[in-house]
Amino acid sequence: MASIWTQINSPRNLVIFTAAAKHGSFTRAATELNMQQPSVSAAIKQLEEALGVTLFVRGHRKVELTTAGNRLFSDVSRALDDIERSVHSVRQMGREDHVTLNSSSAFSYYWMVPRLQKLHDLHPTIDLRLQISDREPDLDMENISLGIRLGNGNWPGCHASKIADEVIFPVASPQVMAAARNLRSIPNLMNERLIHLEEPIRERPTWADWFAHHDIRDRNIVAGLRLNDYALVLQAAISGEGFAFGWEHVVRDLMERKLLVAKQEWAWRTGNAFYLVWSANKKLAPHAIQVRDWIISVSDFPDQSGEK
């Protein structure tokens, strides 16, 4: 990257060249860039000398690109457009006119999305952006308004409000559940095809943990489908691929819609919970406060106050 300075003298000359090529005029390029026309001509000449090629055929009232100039304009204009979009996106990250909610894909798809219309009806001017990640980013470092985390409610530098206890039970499509053999006892579930969640970064309970909670240990768990994203796990369960973990707060809507059925009597309450978190180091913007309070109001624990 550093060699570009020696090859073109100054990256500024590329911006001037692009403006001149776009307008077909050094004069109009100078007007756009708030420069003098001789300065534009000098920058183009400097760029041509550095590259060893002629970029423009100079006419009396306009300039036209040469073959070399066309090639450079095509590549440089595309790169500058990409840079402009990137700069715009980064600038937006530093503004407070939108609210970013960071969560897993499953929480976004199956918890937030079905409720978004109610949020929009209540707060139509809020620009909410759902950010999906397979990790738990630093809210301050990445300028994230709100996040969803699983744990005990204590994270350094964060306020937290519980939105749901972690409750896990087996779920499957109605057809798979009906076809299951002898599910009168938990050990018999091992004879069914299981869908395993194997997230690469987040630590999540496994089928072995679930069976161990029910005092079933040292058994071979039947191999099954293994996926690294919980949204995919649920989609596989809906499609009839087998039994999956059902985190109660996520699968509740799917059960109400008859897409999944559950063995709720086999629930495991792990002692952890899902929390809405936000930075304790800086004040939330007004729209972020509205989203925070709305999520809490429609959660399993709507009577909780905000910051603690």
C-alpha positions, 0 to 999 in steps of 0.5 A: 500500500505504501508503494502507491505514494511513489507510483502516483506521487499523491493519492489526491491526484487520483481524486482530481483525475476522477473528477476530470474524467467524469466531467470531461473538463478540467474546469468543471472538475476544478469547480466541483473540487473548489480548486483553480483550473491550473491546479487541476491541470498540474495534478493531472500532469503530475499523475501522467508523469508518475505513470508514464502514460497520457491519460487525456487527449486535450481539446479546446473545450473538453478533454477525452480519456485515452485507453490508459485513462479509461482503464484507470478511471474504471478501476479508481472510480469504483474504488472511490465509490467503495471508500465513500460508502464505507466512510458513510457507514462508519460515520453512521455508526457514530451517530445516535439516530439509529438503534443497534440490537446485537443478538444471535440469529435465532433471537432476531428471527424468532423473537424480535421479527414477529414483534417488530410491527408492534414496536413500529406501531408504537414508535414509528420513527425509530430506525432499529438495526438488528445485528447478528453475530456469533460472539458477544462484542464490546458494546462501547468499542463497537458503538452498539446500543443494546445486546442480548446475552446469556448468563447470570446478569453480571457483565463488567461495564454493562447494565442488564435486565432479565428478559427470560429464564433459560428453560430448555425442552425437546421440540420437534415437528408435529409429524416427528413427534407423532412418529416417535417411538415410546416417549413415555420416558426420557431415555427413549429420546436417545433412540430418536434422531437428534439435532445438535447445536455446535456453536463455534464461539458461544458456549451453549448446553449440549444434549449430553448436558440435558440428559445429565441433568435428568440423571442419564449419563455414560450413554451413547447419544445417537449421532444426528444432524450437527449445525453451528447456528440455532436458527438453522437448528430450528429450521431443521426441526420444523422441516422434520429432521429430528428433535432439537433443543427448544429454548422456551422464549425463542420457540414459544411463537413457533409452538403457538403457530403449530410449527413445533411441538414440545415435551415441556414436562421434560424442561430443564431450568438451567439457572441462567437467563437471557438478559438485555444489556446496554453500556454503563459507561455512556448514556443511552440515546432517547430512541435506544431507551424507547427500544430498551423499555419496549423489549423489557415490557414485552419480555417474561419479566415486564415489571423490571425497572431499567438500569440497576 
